[in-house]
C-alpha cells in the first residue's frame, strides 16, 4: 500500500550496503553504484599498451584453412540490412548493399 502512494518510482531496486543492509535512499544508491563503477572501470595501473601486449601469449596455431570467394563476399554484403545504423566515419550499410557486386572483388583482393 505504501509503495502505491509514493510520488516517484525508482527503476533501481534497493541495493545492499557494505554492512549488508538494504537501502532504498536515492543518494545512498547513487554512491553505491558509483563505488561499483569506479572499482570495475578504474585505471589499470598505468600499464602501457606495449607492456600489456608483451604478456599476451603467442597463438599456438594460425588459421590458414578459411577460404572464401568474391561471390561469398558479395553474398555477405547483400545480406547487410541497408537500414541498420553505423558508426560515424564508417561506410553506410545501404551503400555496401547496393554496391556489393562492384566491390566484392576488390575486397577479396585485400
C-alpha positions in Angstrom: 0.0 0.0 0.0 2.8 2.4 0.9 4.6 1.9 -2.4 1.4 2.8 -4.3 1.3 6.2 -2.5 4.9 7.2 -3.4 5.2 10.1 -5.8 8.2 8.8 -7.7 9.1 5.3 -8.6 12.7 4.3 -8.8 13.7 1.8 -11.5 16.7 0.8 -9.4 15.7 -1.7 -6.7 17.1 -1.5 -3.1 20.8 -2.1 -3.0 22.9 -3.9 -0.4 25.3 -1.6 1.5 28.8 -2.7 2.7 27.3 -3.6 6.1 24.8 -6.0 4.5 21.7 -3.8 4.9 19.4 -2.8 2.0 18.9 0.8 1.2 16.3 2.5 -1.0 17.6 6.0 -0.4 18.5 7.6 -3.8 21.7 9.3 -2.6 23.0 6.1 -1.0 22.1 4.0 -4.1 23.9 6.6 -6.2 27.0 6.4 -4.0 26.9 2.5 -4.1 26.6 2.5 -7.8 29.5 5.0 -8.2 31.7 2.9 -5.9 31.0 -0.2 -8.0 31.6 1.7 -11.3 34.9 3.0 -10.0 36.1 -0.4 -8.8 35.3 -2.1 -12.1 36.4 0.6 -14.5 39.4 2.0 -12.8 42.8 2.8 -14.3 44.6 -0.5 -14.8 47.7 0.9 -13.0 49.2 3.0 -15.8 50.3 0.0 -17.9 51.1 1.0 -21.4 49.7 -0.9 -24.4 53.1 -2.1 -25.4 53.7 -3.6 -21.9 50.2 -5.3 -21.9 50.8 -6.8 -25.4 54.0 -8.4 -24.3 52.2 -10.5 -21.8 49.7 -11.9 -24.4 50.8 -15.5 -25.2 51.6 -16.2 -28.9 48.9 -18.2 -30.7 49.5 -21.9 -30.9 48.2 -22.2 -34.4 47.4 -19.9 -37.3 44.2 -20.2 -39.1 45.0 -20.9 -42.7 42.1 -23.1 -43.9 39.5 -20.4 -44.2 38.6 -20.0 -47.8 36.2 -17.5 -49.4 35.5 -16.2 -52.8 34.3 -12.9 -54.3 30.9 -14.5 -54.5 30.9 -15.2 -50.8 31.8 -11.5 -50.1 29.1 -10.3 -52.4 26.5 -12.5 -50.7 27.6 -11.3 -47.3 27.3 -7.7 -48.5 23.8 -8.3 -49.9 22.8 -9.7 -46.5 23.5 -6.4 -44.8 20.4 -4.5 -43.6 20.5 -1.3 -45.6 18.5 0.5 -42.9 20.8 -0.5 -39.9 22.8 2.1 -38.1 26.5 2.6 -38.4 29.2 4.4 -36.5 30.4 7.8 -37.7 33.2 7.5 -40.2 32.1 4.1 -41.5 30.5 3.3 -44.8 26.7 3.2 -44.6 25.4 -0.4 -45.0 22.9 0.8 -47.7 25.9 1.8 -49.9 27.7 -1.5 -49.3 24.5 -3.4 -50.0 23.8 -1.5 -53.3 27.5 -1.7 -54.5 28.1 -5.3 -53.4 28.7 -6.7 -56.9 31.2 -3.9 -57.7 33.2 -4.0 -54.5 33.2 -7.7 -53.8 36.3 -8.5 -55.9 38.4 -5.5 -54.6 37.6 -6.6 -51.1 38.6 -10.1 -51.9 42.0 -9.0 -53.1 42.5 -7.1 -49.8 
